[in-house]
Amino acid sequence: MRRIDIFDTTLRDGEQSAGINLNTAEKLEIAKQLERFGATIIEAGFPASSPGDFEAVQRIANTVKNSTVTGLARAMKSDIETSWEALRGAEQPHLHVFLATSPIHMEYKLQKTPDQVVDIAVEAVKYARKFFPTVQWSAEDAFRSDWEFLVRIINQVIVAGATVINIPDTVGYATPKEYGALFKFLKENVTGIDKVKLSAHCHNDLGMAVANSIAAIENGAEQVEGTINGIGERAGNAALEEIAVALHIRKDFYGFETGINLQEIKRTSQLVSQLTGVVIQPNKAIVGKNAFAHESGIHQDGYLKNRQTYEIITPELIGDKTEPLALGKHSGRHAFKDRAITMGFELNDEKLNQAFAEFKKLADRKKEITEDDLFVLFTDQQIKYKDTPVYELKNVQVQYGTANIPTATVSAVEPSGEVITVAATGAGSVEAIFNTLEQLVTGEVHILDYRVTSIGKGRDALGEAVVNLSIDGEVSIGRDVAQDVLEASAKAYLNAINRHLMKTASPVRAAVVTESN
């Protein structure tokens, strides 16, 4: 079977989704999981865009060993040099450099002639090869480019030293037939095309990103790019878990393999969803909570007689299997540590002890501890910053009655260490809490989005709150969990404030407008 490389851009293109803002610890945690998932290449970020992205790419490059780590760069010497500093410690230093090639982008965005664009691309690739043994060049908005011009510029960047050529459908305009035809055309007309790897990068504006990616593979692409859960700008990118499972289930038809560890799909999807705050739609293919649910009586009858009547994919295939849970309030530290290791977490003794203490508190209040509960506990400890001055919730109390104005009283520890108690009213209990917490913050705060979802099932399930807010115009997203949704909401609000403090404590993230792929 022909091997298809999987290029994961969850941490770069995926993070460009509206409302997503991952810190370095969260990016590193996702990168380590992507390595377990089996991604051939992990695009860790855009090093030149901000000090935060540079730090994240550098840490990931120095940590991940079994996947190639890359970073994005514009066709500029300064971007390439910054990327080298971030990626030089990687096992296999790899650079992804891009330049727009469509008429509309060249005329209005770049304000360059086609000849100038060719010269810029060639010089960028030549310069990148002075540092990187592997250079991927992307023709941004390739599908809407003139095909003859694409042949011309690709011919020259290959001579300049490009080792991978990426042909993005940047705005999700292509149909599978057209996109496949473009790859076939390039295979037949580009000089030296057999010496490089062709890559497909599809956006989902018309809902055809996965179909287009597979069409590219059928017509010569050896690499596909996408994100976990299909997150990304606008309507998102091709969902890698869908591509991997489709090629596996229909290997009799396609005859391709990806090397993806399918057993890690569920965990990878769950981690990305939790840390980005992007909820997976229930009926999403492969990883949605209804993906293996059978409601119709006819379906249920067939399923009970033979699962294959209505189930072409099993939960076990993607690591979504239910195992008896032996942990409870009487469980010991050794069993707890063993479960953490089994679930793929690497916690030092201090973080394990903290997680165990939170587990004991939860076990006293909750009848049944689920795998989802443990996943949240372990993840929160794994990504927690140490010795960072933050707000800490001590107590929240709400007075509510249908005939009374809701009032919230909150006690919290400020970054200075001082305990402060404040109170405020609101139209409802949550608004009262938010109005109260707003008094703690210096700056203008606006709530952009707020939601609460349950983790697991039952009346005693944990509630996860996600708060998306702006502080003096800068967006910050926070999340936290608790059995009481009002407590979870207060914690999520403070988490968003704390993330803002962590970011502003280091060099401010550069406001770089990037158009890429």
KADA-V519713 format. One record per run of one state. SS is the DSSP state (H for helix, E for strand, C for the rest). FROM is the first residue (numbers start at 1). TO is the last residue. Records with the same first field share a line. If there is no record, write none. Layout:
SS: FROM-TO + FROM-TO
//
This chain:
C: 1-1 + 4-4 + 9-9 + 15-23 + 38-40 + 44-46 + 50-50 + 64-67 + 75-76 + 88-93 + 101-102 + 111-113 + 130-133 + 141-141 + 145-146 + 161-163 + 170-175 + 190-192 + 196-196 + 204-208 + 219-222 + 231-236 + 238-238 + 250-250 + 255-255 + 258-261 + 277-296 + 306-306 + 310-314 + 319-332 + 343-348 + 366-370 + 383-391 + 400-405 + 414-418 + 427-428 + 439-444 + 456-461 + 472-473 + 483-484 + 506-517
E: 2-3 + 5-8 + 41-43 + 68-74 + 94-100 + 134-140 + 164-169 + 197-203 + 223-227 + 237-237 + 239-239 + 256-257 + 392-399 + 406-413 + 419-426 + 445-455 + 462-471 + 474-482
H: 10-14 + 24-37 + 47-49 + 51-63 + 77-87 + 103-110 + 114-129 + 142-144 + 147-160 + 176-189 + 193-195 + 209-218 + 228-230 + 240-249 + 251-254 + 262-276 + 297-305 + 307-309 + 315-318 + 333-342 + 349-365 + 371-382 + 429-438 + 485-505
//
